[in-house]
Amino acid sequence: MSTTRPYPPGDRGPEPSGASGVSEGGVPGTGESEEDVSAGQAAVIGAPASPSSSVSMPVPGGGGGRQVRRLSFDDQSGVVPLARDFTRQALYAWGWLPSATADQRAAAEDVLLVVSELVTNACLHAEGPDELRITCEKKVIRLEVSDRGTGQPAPRTPHRAGRPGGHGMFIVQRLCLDWGVVRTPGVAGKRVWAELGAPA
């Protein structure tokens, strides 16, 4: 399941040049909405409705175009809880939370767990993450964590459940539809991505 590709699977292909500089208005003509936020802004942009409030939320993965949110980790500490909070806010905004069923709750928790594992992996093996990018398109959430590391993430084999450490990429492999690593020639670092589906 672990793959290294010049671009993600499917028909998305490589990102257009300059895609990382897209403003909050989105990409004209694509139906894509994108938000760039620094870690300091993460608490205020896309804040979820209070779980006790009565707000009508769309069905997870329901209609709408591709939506993207980015979080920069520049000079931040506590990046794992920061990434989880940012991701939780996106899940509220996109209707994955609050959960109406146990399956929906489990799908949202899987997304949060995978974010934690990818960001932790960047902290432990790649001098920390640079950016988290979350994309919601149809019924798929795509997580991407960029870093400056040169290593190649892979599940530890053989996997020994009783052994401490080394479970992160095994968890990612088990929970995700697919995952992989994207490197740009001539640019230091990599993007580790993972895709998870909404419950049926």
Sequence and secondary structure as in RCSB ss.txt:
>XXXX:A:sequence
MSTTRPYPPGDRGPEPSGASGVSEGGVPGTGESEEDVSAGQAAVIGAPASPSSSVSMPVPGGGGGRQVRRLSFDD
QSGVVPLARDFTRQALYAWGWLPSATADQRAAAEDVLLVVSELVTNACLHAEGPDELRITCEKKVIRLEVSDRGT
GQPAPRTPHRAGRPGGHGMFIVQRLCLDWGVVRTPGVAGKRVWAELGAPA
>XXXX:A:secstr
 EEE SS SSS  S  TTGGG  TT BTTTTBEEEEEETTTTTTTT    TTS      TT SS  EEEEEE TT
 S HHHHHHHHHHHHHHHTT  S SSHHHHHHHHHHHHHHHHHHHHHHHHSSSEEEEEEEEETTEEEEEEEES  
      SS  TTSSS  HHHHHHHH SEEEEE  TTSSSEEEEEEEE   
